[in-house]
């Protein structure tokens, strides 16, 4: 697997290095060939509006996962409203490196935009994500713990020593999937940092009591044209021009584009939905 490069330092803003799987699962999982009966529709997003919004057990384990992107048919009325449905056609995707910036904060929350240490809210274009997790038979998988984490508009990860952000916890959090297998998040469109294309990390873990029984780690990616449009706006435009696109990013190329997200415009940002089938 490919290690990630280091984002820029921040004046006022821990680092856990790891890779998924004992053998560094970089290949594709086997296709499953099942599907959900949920309805869906996808569309290509246009320009965004810049906006500023107002305990898991530990363990080890790994599992192959299968996933597909899907956007929702009806945009949400607000950034906090989650997509109504999630559609899945199970297709093979690779596990990807968790990178050096995963911190198991145990922050059980749906809206990850704020920093619990001071209440500050990260500025950026609102992004609502629904991640629906299925078991190996494509039945909804309840009580799977889904973590997401990503950098802010300045390319900074929270709680990372080299970013001077230790103790801050913005843009990190997890949700346990509900009875329908869905974990919902409200965040902002991610920024960029040197050496990487635009992405959001995710990790899914399943537990039997206090013992972890399965884990899958990968990354979501975004359309370059959409990123270019969003990065023309504040606060992203203060960070300058990015140095990587999807085609030049080694981790994106490793993914084969299988986790490229499709976003649907909402009244103040975007929403998206993604289905992940996890062998447990």
N, C-alpha and C positions, 0 to 999 in steps of 0.2 A: 504494500500500500504506500501511498505517497503522503509524506508529511506536509503539513501546511506551513506556509511562511508566516513570519511574525508581523502583526499589525503595528502601526506606529505607536510610539509612546504618547502618553497624555499627562499633562502637568498635574492634574488633581485626580485623576481616576485611580491568581494563584494558578496556578498553572498545573494541570494534570495531563501528562502525556500518555496516550494509550492508543492501541489499535484494536479493531474488532476481530475476534476469533483467534484461536490458537495458531491457525495456519495463515492468518491474515487474509480473510476471505475476500479476494478481489475478483473472483470469477462470478459468473451468473448462476443464480439458483435455477432449479428446473421449473419450467412452466407448469402451472397447475390446471389451467383450463376450466375454471369455474367462474361464475359471475353473480353479481347481486341483482335483485329485481328492482332496485331503486331507480327512479327516473333521473335523467341529468341532461344538461346542455352546456356547451362551452362556447366562449367567445374570446376574441382577441381584444385585450384592453387597450384603451387610448390613454390620453394624458391624465395624470393624477393631479389632485389638489393637495398642496402641502397642508398638513394639519398638525396641531399640537394638542393632545388629549388632556383633558383635565387631570406527613412524614412517611417517606418511603423506606422499607427495610433495604439492607444491602446484601449483596451476594454475588455469585458468579454464574455463568451459563451462557450459551449461545444458541441461536437458531437461524436457519435460512428464512428469508422473508420474500414475499412476492407482492408487487405493488403496481398501482396505476394512478395517473392523475385524472381529475375530473372537476370541472367547474360547475357551479350551481346555476339553475335556470333563472332564478329571480334574485336581483341584487338586494342586499340587506338595506334596511332603512337607515341604520346607524352603524358605526364602527363596532359597536358592542354586540350587534345582532349576528348570529352565526348562520352560515348557509343552511338551507332547509333540508337538503338531501345530499347524500354522498353516493356516487355510483362507482362500481368497481368491476373491471374485467381483469382477472388475475394474470399478470404478465411478469416475466422474470426480470429482476433488477439486481445489481450487485450491492453487497454491503460496502460501505465506504468508511474511510478513517474518521474517527471522532475528533481528530486533531488535538492540539495541545491545550485547548481552552475549555474543555468540559470540566465543570465543578459541580459536584453533587450537592446542590444547595438545599434540596428537600423543600423547595418552595411550591406548595400546592396552591396554584392560582391560575385563573384563566386569562386575566389581563396582565401581561408581563411588562408593560411599558414603564412602570414606576420603579424607583429605587426604594426599597423598604427602609433603608437607613436614614433617608432624609425626605422622602415623599416626592422628590423631583420626578417629573414625567419626561421621558425621552420624546423629543420632537421628531416628526416625520409623517409620511403619508400612511394613514391607517390601513392595516391589513388584518382581515379576519380569516382565520384558518380553521377548518374542520378536518381532523384526521380520524378516519374510521378504520378500526382494526378488526380483522377477521381471523378465525382459526383456520386450520388446514382444510376444513370442509367448506370454507367460505361462510360459516355462521358467524354472526357478530361476536367478538371476544370482549366480554365485560371485565372490568377491573384490571386492565393492562395499563401500566404506568408509562405515559408518553411525556418525555422531556423534549423541549426545544430550547435552543440558545443561538444567538447571533450577535454581530457587532451593530453599533449604532450608526447614525448618519456620518459620524466622524471616523468610522472604521475602528472603533474601540470596543473591546469586550470588557464586561464588568468582572471584578474580582480576579484580576490578572496582575501580578506584580510588575511586569515590564510595561504595563499600561498605567501604572500608578493608580490602579482602580481597586485595590484590595479592600474588601469590606463593603463595596457597592455591589448590588445584585440586579441591576436593570437588565431587561431583555433575557431573562432566564425564568424557567418555571416548568412545572409538570402538572398534568391532569390524569386522573384515573378514568378510563373509558366507562361510559354509562352502559345501561342494559342493551343499547343499540350499537355498542362498540365505538362510540364517538367521543373524542376529546376535542374541546373547542378552545381556541386561543385568540386573543386580540393583541396585536403587536403593531409595529411599524415596518414599512418596507426597509429591508436591510441596507446598510451602507456597504462600502468596499474598503479593502486595505491592500497594501502592496503585495503582489504575487498571487492573488486569488481573484476569481470571478465572484459575482454576487451569489450568496448562498445562505441557507439556514440549516443548521445541524438538527438532527432528531435521533432519539434513542427510545426504543420501546422495550420494556421489561415486564415479565410476568413472574408472579410469586405464588408459592404454595406455603401459606403461613408466613414465616419470616425468611424462608429460603427462596432465593431467586432460581427460577427454573428455565428461563429463556431470555434471550436478549438479541436485539437487532439494532444496528447503528448505521445511519446513512446521512445523506445530505439532499436537500431540495435546491433546485436551481431556477433561474428566472430568465425570461426572454430578454436578450440584449437590447433590442429596440425599445422595449418598455423601460428598462433600466436607464438608457440614455435620456429618455424623456423625463423621467422622474428626477434624474440627477442634474437637470437644468434648473430645478427649483430649490428654494431654501427649505431646510438647512443643508441639503446635500451639496449644493453648488459651492459652498465654502470649502469643501474638501478637495477641490481640483478634479482633474481628469484621471479616471482609473487606468491602470496599466495592463489589465487582463480582461479578456472577454471569454465567453464559453469555449470558443474554439481553441484558445491558447492555454486554457486551464487544464492541467494534467488530471486532476481529480474529476472534473466534468467529463473529460474524454474517457476516463476509466468507467464512468457511469453509462456511457453510450447515450446520454440524454434521457435515460429512463425515468428520472425523477425531475424532469423539467415541468414546472408548474404552469397551469393555465389560469389566469386571473380574470375575474369579471368585475367591471367597474361598479361601484356603489355611489351613493350620494356624496360621499366625502373621502373615498379611497378605493380599496379593492377587497374582494373576498375570493377564496379558493377552497377547494376540498380535495382530499387525496385519500385513496383507499390502500391499506396495507394488509396483506395476508401474512400471518406469522405462524410458523410451525411451533406448537407448544407440546 
